[in-house]
């Protein structure tokens, strides 16, 4: 039985109220979002949860996300149901992230995939071992504006999808 996670290679800037496509797969050392423990997604497994971490968000900003996991980069072949209005929580600022200097404020979420969520990748999957996360960041209703490092956007530091190969069990 194997288990692991796939994650984002880059740290994309997410504009508010705009869907952003992020490829999740095994990373390598030259990737900005590299994690040496990431492993390619098998063609059949179960999903556990999705971790999301956003950087440089004002501590007073209340944000939420909509997420969709897809097998294809066009967003037409779903891996899981779309999840809407996930309210992000404030993280803990411990100083520096490898090479990035001091962290700004962090917002995060851990989104469960449900009990024993199994999948088998279809032939329409864009790339074996990878899926696409579509994410839309927005202010929570009634919270006012969101301020990030570039105005109306925030940086997705980490999107990490955890999986388990159950060997038919």
N, C-alpha and C positions, 0 to 999 in steps of 0.2 A: 504494500500500500504506500503510495507516494502522496505528498502534499506540498503545497507551495503557494506562490503568488506571482501574478504578473503586475506590471506597473507602467507608469508613463516614462518615456525616454526623455522628454523635454519638460520644461516648466512653463507652460503656456500662460499668456495673459488672457484672462476671461473678461470680456466686456459685459457690463450689466445688461440683463434682459436680452441676451443674444446667445443662441445655442453655439457651443464650441465643441468640435470633434477632437478627441484625444485617443491616440492609439495606445493600447495596453498590451505589453508582451514582455518577454524576458529581456532584461537590460544587459548591456556590456559596459566595460570600464570607461569607454569614451563618451557615454551618454551623460547628459546633465543630471538626469534623475536616476543614475545608476544605483543599484543595490545588489551586492554580490550574492545575496540569497534568492534573488528572483529566479524563477524556473518557467520554462515554456508551458503554456496551458495544454493539457492533453486533449485529444479529440472527444473524449467522453469522461465526465467526472461530475462531482457535485460542487456547488458553490457555497461558501460560508458567509462572507461579508465583504463589503467594499469600504475601505478607509479613504476619506478625503481630507486633505490638509491645505488650507489657503494661507498664504503669507501676506504680510504688510496690509492688514485690514485694521482700520481704526478700531480701538477697543469699544468705542461707543456705537459702532455700526452693528446693526442686527440684520444678518443676511440669511437667506435660505437658498436651497438648490433644488432643481428638478434634474433627474438623471435617467438615462436610458442606456442599456447595454445592448450592443448590436454585433452580429457576426460580420457585417459588411460595412465598409466605409461610407456607403450611401445612406445608411440608416433605415434600410427597408427590411432587414432580416433580424428580428428580435431574438436576443438570448434570454431576456427576462422582462417582466412587466416594467413599464415606466413607473418611476417613483417620484411623486411631486411634493413640493413644499416641505422639504426636510430642513428644519431649523438648525443652523450651525451653532456650536458652543465655542466659547473662548478657550483657547489653549493656554499653556503655561510657557512663558518666555524665559528660556534658560540661557540666553546669550547668543552663541554663534552656531551656525550650521556650517559644516565643512566648506571653507573657502568663500562663503557668501557674506561674511561679516555679521554684524548684529542683526538678529531677527527683529522684524517689526512685530506687531500683534498678529496672533495666529487664530484662525477659526477652523473648527474641525467637526467631522461627523463620522460615525461608524454605522453603516447601513446594513442590517441583516438581510440575507436572501431568503429567509424562511427555513423551515424544517426540511432537511434532506432534499435540497433543490438540485435535481439531476439534469444534465443536458448531454446531448450528442451533437457535435458540430455538423452542420449540413454541408453539402457540396458547394453551396454558394458562399461559404466563408471566404472572405477576401484573402486572408493569409493564415496558414496553419499555425497554431500556437498563439494567435493574437485575436483580440476583440477590440471594439471601439466603444468608448464611453462618450456619450453626448451629454453635456452638462450646461445648464443655464443657471447663472447666479443672479439673484434679485434681492432687493431690500424686502424685509418682512413687512407685511401690511401695517401701516400706521407708524412705522419706525423712522420715517424721514429719509434722509439721504445716506448713502454708503460712501465712505471715503477710503480709497486705496492709494497705493503708491503712484498710480498714474491717473488719478481723477476718478473716472467712472469705470474702473476695472480693478480686478484683484488677480494675484498670481496663484495658479494651482501648483503647489509644491509637490504634493503626492496624491496619486490616485492608485490604490493598491487593491486588487481583487484577489481574494484568497480562495483556493480550490483544494479539492481532495479527490484523488483517484481511488475509488473504492474497490477495485478489482472484482466487480460484480457482486459485491455484498451490500 
